[in-house]
């Protein structure tokens, strides 16, 4: 590290020992960076190809108001998404307020009373529990007579194929596959493994809809779940595909019938996808998508750096420092709430926005335990930006993601390390390394 940069880190509150330790880890990962840059280059070409094919023009960036009839930019953007995901259709709207909303929209529009929803990969993310009705909530699928069945993963993270086969029945209408780990420490599912699971399910019941919660996974591989048989992929625009610029929104890409069902639920029967003004969101939607492959690559570098730093200090990390990556999330288990809180406070101190704020756990809507969230973001709640969060419950794991630039991601992890040293949580292990 050059002297000026090292001094800047010290000016920003990083102890020289912490700085030296982080730099040593970073330098050891140069071969991984080359692999990620190659992935980013491929996905960048994929995005440009889709934009050029669909003749994205300056007029597409302008947006509409009111009913939003004949919105050229909205319709073109949805064709771009359909081409990137190799699907029949797509729905990309600011009216989808977040990833949970987009997933709820997909489920509620494609399930009917008497149907059953199956999760063959265990418990879904906390905020979907109320959507499904696992935890009672107004307007849940359960209230509409839609049942839910779950098959947990095996102890090694594998699929319990025998139990899945037994769970599929005449009522099974839709299978939801969560790609990322959520607030769990299971492995994230690769596109290849998702394809294997979908093929198994379709062999048993070909007409079942296979939906993939793709949040945090976009552009982390050359393929997407829709390339291996998913009928519907769903995600948030304030995560990977928004590139840090999208101010709101969610997307659904998949079979035409599934998308039309979702459009009629989002707006109204008889109106469907023909309405829904894009207002001033289209410029950031397009530019964010253009930047998404490189921004996702930066977030991957930050996650790998975090894994190697904390694994080397003896903490349990998922994925580990050498494993391939299928999403941008890095889990670190501390075994106590103090570690989770200190980590999140370190991330907050690295933020360009609200860096002076001290996050504390609180009872957030949609969660069944107190949650701490660190996110000093330009877009509120944007988890493609440098962020970290976790529930205050055993095993006391924190979930780190994002970083619009790798430099910011690197600094954020340095700050977490500094905070843990200051709190005395890792001082003993740190001293053993004689740095």
N, C-alpha and C positions, 0 to 999 in steps of 0.2 A: 504494500500500500504506500502510495506516495505521501511524503511528509505533510503536504497541504491538506490532503484528504484526511489523513490520520488526525491532524489538529482539528479539522472541522468536526469529526466524530467526537473528539474530546470536548469541544465547545458545546456540542449537543448532549453532553452528559454521559458519554460512554467512557468508562474507565479504560486505560491503555491495555490492561490484561484482558478485559472482555473484548476489546477491539482486536487484539492479536489473536485471540482464540477463534473469534468469528472469521477472521481473514484466513487463518490456516484451513478451516473447514471449507470456506468458499473456494480457495485455490485448488483443493483436492477434487473439485467437482467439474472441472473444465470439460472433460469428455462428455458428461451428461448435458452440458449446455449446447454442445454441437448437435446432439440428437434432437433436442427440443427446437433448436433453430431450424433444422431440416423439416420437422413436423409443421412448424409455423409457416414455413415457406410454401409447403404443399397446400395447406388450408387457406392461405392467402390467395393462391391462384384459383382455388375452388370458388371463393367468394367473388373475386373479380370476374371470373368466367360467367357466373350466374348473373351478375349485374350487367355485364356487356350483352349477354344473350337476350335479356329482357329490356334492353334499351333504356336504362335508367338515364333520365335527363334532368336538367335544372328544374323543369316544371314539376318533377316528382317530389321535390324537396319542399314545396310551398304549403301543402296542407289545405284543409277545408274547415268550414264552420257549419253550424246548424245540423241539418240531417246528414250532411256528408255524402250526398248523392254524387256519383261520377267522380269519385276521388281517385285520380290517376295515380298519385304517389302511393296510396294505400294498396290499391290493386296490384301495382307493379311490385311493391315490396313483398306482398304475399306470394307472388309468382317466384321472386328471387329466393325466398325461404323454401318454397316447394322444390326448387331446383337444387339448392344446397343439400337438402335432406332427401332428395330423390323420392318425393312423394307426389300423390295426385293433386294435393291442395294444401293450403295453409291458412291460418287465421292469426294475424299479427296485429294486436290492437292495444292502444293506451287504455281502453276501457277494462282490460284485464289488469287488475291493480297490483298483482304480485304472483309469485309462483304458486302459492297455495290456491289463489283464486283461479288461475288457469287450470290447475289440476281438478279443482272442484267443478269447474265448468265442463271439463272433459268427462268426468264421472257422471254428473247430474244430467248431462245431455244425451248420454249413450246408455244409460241404465233406466229401466222401467220397474214399477212396482212388481214384486214377485221375482225379480232377478237376484242373482247373487254375485258379489264381488269377491274375488280371490286374490290374496297376496301370497305368492309362493316363496317370498324372500324375507319373511318375518314381519315384524312390527314396522309400520310406516312412520315417517317423520311426525313429530309431536303435533304439529298444527293440522295434520290430516285426521287425527283421531276424532276430533269433533265433527269434521266433514262427514266421516263415515258413520259416526255414532258410537264408536268404541267408548268414548266419554260422551254422556248425554249433552246435546246442544240443540238449540232451536234451528229447525230447517235441515237437520242431518239426513243422510240417505236412509238411516234406520227409521226416521219418522215417516218416510215415504214407502215403507215396506220393502226396502232393499236390504237383504241380509249380507253378512260379511263372514268370510272364512279365511283362516291364516295358516300357512305351513311355515314353521321356523326353519332356518338354515341348520345344517348339521354343525357339530362342534368345530369342524375344521373350515367352516365357511362354505362348504359344498351344498348343492341342492339335494333335498330329500325327495328324489324322484318317485319313490314308492308312495310316500305320503301325498305328494302332489297328484299322482294318478288317482288315488282314493278320494281326494278332495274334489276333483272335477266331477260335476254331476249335471243333471238336466237343467238345473237352474243357473249354472255358471254362465254368465253372459260376458263378463269382462275380467281380465287378469291384469293387475297392476304390478309393475316391476320397478322398484326404486333402485336406480343405478348407484347413487351415492349412499354413504353410510348413515346420514342423519346423525342423531345423537347416540350412535352406537360405535363400537370399535370393531365391527366386522369389515372384511375387505370390500372395497368398491368393486362393482361388477364391470368387467371389460365388455366391449361390444361383442367380442367373440363368445363369451360366456352367456350373454343375453341371447345371442342367436341360438346357442345350443338349447337354452331353456324354452325359447319360443318354438323351436322345431319340435321339441318333445310335447309341448302342450297342444300344438296344432295337429299332431299325429293322433292325439286322443280325441280332440274336438276341434275340427278345422274352422268352424264358424265363430269360435270365440274371438273377442276383440282383445288383442295384446297391446296394452298401453305401457309406455316407459316414461317414468319421471326422470327426465334428462337433466335436471338442475345440477349445475356445477360440472357437467361432463362434456359439454359442447366443445369441439375443437381440441380435445385432449388426445384424440386418435385420428387416423385418416378417415375412418368410417364413423357413421352414426347408427344408432339402433334401428332406424328405418331401413338401413342397408341390409339388415339381417332378419327382416320379417316383421318388425313392429308395425302394427296397424296405425299407431298414434304415438307421437313423441311430444312431450310437453315441457316447457321451461319458462324461465323468467328473463326478462330483458334487462333487469338490473343485476344479472349475473353475467356469465360468459358472453352470450351473443350481443349484449348491448355495448360491449367494449368500454364501459365506464361513462358513456355519453348518454345513453337512453335514460330519460328522466322517470320512466314508469313503463309498465307494460308486460305482457306475456305473449307466448306464441304456442300454437298447436299446429303440427304438421302431420299429415297422414292421409288415410283413405278419404275420398271425396264425401262419402256418406257420413263418416264420423265428423268431418269438419263442418258440413252443412248442419248437422244436428247441434253442434256447439254454437254455430252462428245464430241459430234460431233461439237458443237458450240465452245467449249473451244479449241479444237485442229483443226480438219478439217474433213469434210465429207469423209468417207472412212478410216479414221484413228481412230477417236473416242478415246476410253479409252485405246487403245493399246500402245499409245505413251505418253511421258511426263516424262522426267527423274526427279527423286526425289532428285538428288544431295545429299547434306548432311543433309537434313531436317528430315529424317525418325526417327532418334534417338530421337530428341526433340519432334517430333509428338507423338511417342509412350509413352515416359516418361511423357510428358505433359498431355496426356489423362489419364494416370495412376494416376497422381496427381490431376487431375481436380476436383473430388468430394470433396477432402479436401480443395483445394484452393478456390473453390466456397463457401464452408461453411465458410471459413475465411472472404470472401467478404460479405457474408450475415450478419455475426456478426458485421462487420464494418458499414454496412448500417443501421442495427437496432439501433446500438449505436448512429449514426448520427441523426436518426429520433427522438430518445428520448431526446437527448441533445437539439436539436433545437425546438422541440415541447414544451419542458418544458420552453423555453425562449419566447414562444409566437408566433413563426413563423409557417406559414402554411407548412406542410410537406406531401408528398405523396410517399409511403404509410405512414400512421400515425404510432406511436410508438408501437401499439399493433396488427396491422393487420398482417395476414399471408403474406408471401413473395413469389412472383412468378418470380422475376428477381433480379439482384443484384443492381439495380439503385435506388438511393434515391434522390428525388427532394426536394429542400428547396426554398421557395419563399421569397425573401427579399423586393420586391417592389421598389428597386432602384438599379442602376448599381453598386454603391459603394460596396454593400453587396456581389454581385456576384464576383466582382473583388477581394475583400479582402479574400473571401473564397478560391478562386482558388490560390491566392498567398500563403495562409497558407498551402494548400496541397503541393504546389511546394517546400516550405521550409522544408517539411517533407521527401522529396525524397532522396533516396540514390545516385541517378544520377542527375546531374544538379540541386541540391538543392539550389545553389547560384543564380539561374536564377530567374528573376521576370517576370512572364507572363503578357501580355497585350492583349487586344482585337485586332483582325485584320480580314481583309476580306479573309477568307479561301475559297479555291475552293469548289464549291458545295453547299455553304450556301448563303442565301439571306440577311443576316445581319452580322455585325461583331460578331465574336465568340472568347471567351477566353478559352484556354485549358491549364490545368496544368497536366503534366505527366512526372515526372522524372523516366523513365522506363528503364529497361535493354533491352527490345524490343521496338523499337520506335513505339509509338501510341498504345501500348498494354493497353487496358482498363480493363483487369482483374488485372493489377497492379494498385496500388493506383493512382487515377486520378479523375479529376473533370473538367467540362466544361459547357458552357452555352452561348446562344445567348444574345447579349446586346440589348434586346427589352422587352417591357412589357410582362408578369408581373415581369420580372427580376428574373427568377428562375435559380438556379444552379443545376447541375446533377452530383452527386457523385457516384463513383463506384470503386470496386476493393479493393485490399489489399492481397498480396500473403500470408501474415501472419496476424492473427487478431491483433497481437501486433503493427504491422505497421499501420493497419487501425485505431486502437485506437489512436495512436500517431498523425496520420494525422488529425483526427477530433479535438484533443486537440490543434493542431497548428492552425486550422481554427478559433477556439474559441479565442485563444490568439490574432490572427490577428484582429478579429472583435472588441475585447476589446481595442487593441492598436489604432484602427482607430476611436474609440468612437461610433461605430455603435450599440453596445449592452451594453454599460457601465451602463446605467440607469437601465435596467432590471437586469443586473448582480448584481448590488449593492443591489437591493431590496431583494436578497436572503441571504444577510448577511453572505457571505462565505469568 
